[in-house]
Amino acid sequence: MTPDRTLHTATDLRLTRTAGHTGVAGVTRTRTRYATSSTSTALTMRGVRWWRATRAALVAAWSAVRHTLTVAGWLLVAAVTVGLGCGLVYGWLEFVAAGIIAAVLLVLSVPFLFSARSYDVDLTLGHDRVVAGTQVAGILSVVNRGRGIALPGRIDIPVGEGLVDVYVPILRHGHRHEEQVVVPTHRRGVIQVGPARTVRGDPLGILRREATWEDVHTLYVHPVTTALRSTSAGFIRDLEGSASRTVVDADISFHAIREYVPGDAQRQVHWKSTAKTGTLMVRQYEETRRSRMVVALATAEHEYASEEEFELAVSTAASIGVRGIRDGRDVDVVIGAPIPEFARAAVRTSRELTTISARTLLDDLSGVEVGPRVSPLGDVTSLAAETHPDASIAFLVCGSTQTARAIQAAALAFPSDVAVCAIVCNPESEPGMRRLGSVAVLSVGLLDDVRQLLSRGAQA
């Protein structure tokens, strides 16, 4: 084959297509596409894959080193780098000795990181719902599932914002270690217990390795409640419902007799009175309705003078709500909801708690907190009155910063036939009862005062 033909053949292999295009001005444009060989494409793809794998490995290694070395470990790494580097270059024996000692400490710390995943950790709580002030005991069970001996380690258990440390001794294969964990519940709230985290490290705290389990327990710390008598709130009248002040022509609770008006039903005619008076007389009744109780709890930050007042208010609302639920009444517990930060106009917000059972109500009350941007009690009661027009009694629970005018304004949101009782919680005040127009105001300093004052008000 001649050299010209060889060059032409190579050119044909490299040039795959030449296209000609004539533009508007008659100028011909030529476009040539080159096709690379399959060998170069494969090498390029392999190079890209190798670079991606190397980069992922380097990132994973750096992440492992960053999470393994403690502050003391980084100091030793710096000592090894500076000591050996400067010592060997300039011949400083002291620097070389310091670098060697630091390197030996790093190497001796590595075996303590082994078997970090050999543990099988199981955390069991005795109860998932308790009353504030009651300790909850849990059992932490650790089993060595590894093939060899597991060196001593530590297990950290997050409890809310705190941390419980449990030290695990040396465990042989298949051996179990159990430790009792006590969860403090001094205050009402919802506590997340877990996930347990195994921490392996050397005694000097140079290296540390952690392994986390996904077992998380939710502990509901209910507010403290007091047992109220079923008649203390004054809203139980009869089995069919409670009689209201509204007079109707047909119901169950008999009220009075009036003269017949065209349109009255004949079955309501009272024949004995008609015979005596000689005029048609019909019966009148008091409207009976199923007792619906509304408990409005103030949750704005400015409505309480201290945290103790708010906790007393939550316990009071919980006691009244639980008593109503256990008596089979319709109970609605409403609190103020956060106001949107960028609301242009005045916004009324409220939130209804779950009152399917006493437990669901206490669960919701466990997580109730005060807030700076929350609808005040007056807005909460107005929304509750609009949402529940069939309410028969309402309890307004608030703190000592509420004025008499604010309490009256909140009570006026309900119709006149609804009995309204305001409970002002102040641990520093004396228990007492007074009236603001048609509103009964109870001042309580202790939770037991609620039971006594409600019983006294029912008798009155």
Secondary structure as GFF3:
##gff-version 3
##sequence-region A 1 460
A	DSSP	alpha_helix	3	14	.	.	.	ID=ss1
A	DSSP	beta_strand	15	22	.	.	.	ID=ss2
A	DSSP	beta_strand	28	34	.	.	.	ID=ss3
A	DSSP	alpha_helix	38	68	.	.	.	ID=ss4
A	DSSP	alpha_helix	71	90	.	.	.	ID=ss5
A	DSSP	alpha_helix	93	109	.	.	.	ID=ss6
A	DSSP	three_ten_helix	110	113	.	.	.	ID=ss7
A	DSSP	beta_strand	119	125	.	.	.	ID=ss8
A	DSSP	beta_strand	129	131	.	.	.	ID=ss9
A	DSSP	beta_strand	136	144	.	.	.	ID=ss10
A	DSSP	beta_strand	153	159	.	.	.	ID=ss11
A	DSSP	beta_strand	162	168	.	.	.	ID=ss12
A	DSSP	beta_strand	176	183	.	.	.	ID=ss13
A	DSSP	beta_strand	189	193	.	.	.	ID=ss14
A	DSSP	beta_strand	197	201	.	.	.	ID=ss15
A	DSSP	beta_strand	208	212	.	.	.	ID=ss16
A	DSSP	beta_strand	217	222	.	.	.	ID=ss17
A	DSSP	beta_strand	242	248	.	.	.	ID=ss18
A	DSSP	beta_strand	253	259	.	.	.	ID=ss19
A	DSSP	three_ten_helix	266	268	.	.	.	ID=ss20
A	DSSP	alpha_helix	271	277	.	.	.	ID=ss21
A	DSSP	beta_strand	281	289	.	.	.	ID=ss22
A	DSSP	beta_strand	292	297	.	.	.	ID=ss23
A	DSSP	three_ten_helix	301	303	.	.	.	ID=ss24
A	DSSP	alpha_helix	307	326	.	.	.	ID=ss25
A	DSSP	beta_strand	330	336	.	.	.	ID=ss26
A	DSSP	beta_strand	350	352	.	.	.	ID=ss27
A	DSSP	alpha_helix	358	366	.	.	.	ID=ss28
A	DSSP	alpha_helix	377	387	.	.	.	ID=ss29
A	DSSP	beta_strand	393	399	.	.	.	ID=ss30
A	DSSP	alpha_helix	404	411	.	.	.	ID=ss31
A	DSSP	beta_strand	419	425	.	.	.	ID=ss32
A	DSSP	beta_strand	432	436	.	.	.	ID=ss33
A	DSSP	beta_strand	439	444	.	.	.	ID=ss34
A	DSSP	alpha_helix	447	459	.	.	.	ID=ss35
###
